[in-house]
């Protein structure tokens, strides 16, 4: 059976692997665009995130409702969610790696304080490329894990404005980190 735009979703639901290949060939650009935009500073994780997104699509295609959105938009949403999950895991992993690299401390409180300062210094360095309000938004979204609704309410802004600031902020961080050679 030939897979095309009219039948690929139905074939995905029937677990036809050719339909997944169709998605990769025809919508792979969506995955690449979203992953690069969301995870620009983590290129070593891009392929894993795209593969994980495809697996999620494969396993959860039943949740796609063509009456609510186009497949392309649904796929982009799934990919954005996966990318944010990868970024959060990377941040958590980075914290744990820092702990593992530390020498033995006799005073646990001193060790925690040292790690807290190191982490805050690194986060501060990265967020220093942003305007003050944008840095606050990044802290709320990526470090405190607040939803866009919560951040919008706290910052007294629309969700659209928050998304825009995050997008511009990511670009600024990528540009600044790239220029500084970090």
KAPEHU-V136826 format. One record per pair of residues at least 4 apart in sequence whose C-alpha atoms are under 6 Angstrom apart, sorted by the first residue. I is the first residue (numbers start at 1). J is the second residue. Records with the same first field share a line. If there is no record, write none. Layout:
I: J + J
//
This chain:
3: 8
4: 8
8: 19
11: 16 + 19
12: 16 + 19
22: 26
23: 27
24: 28
29: 33
31: 35
32: 36
34: 38
35: 39
36: 40
53: 79
56: 60
57: 61
66: 70
71: 75
89: 93
90: 94
116: 120
117: 121
120: 124
124: 128
127: 135
130: 134 + 135
138: 142
139: 143
140: 144 + 146
141: 145 + 146
146: 150
148: 152
151: 155
152: 156 + 157 + 158 + 159
165: 169
172: 176
173: 177
174: 178
177: 182
//
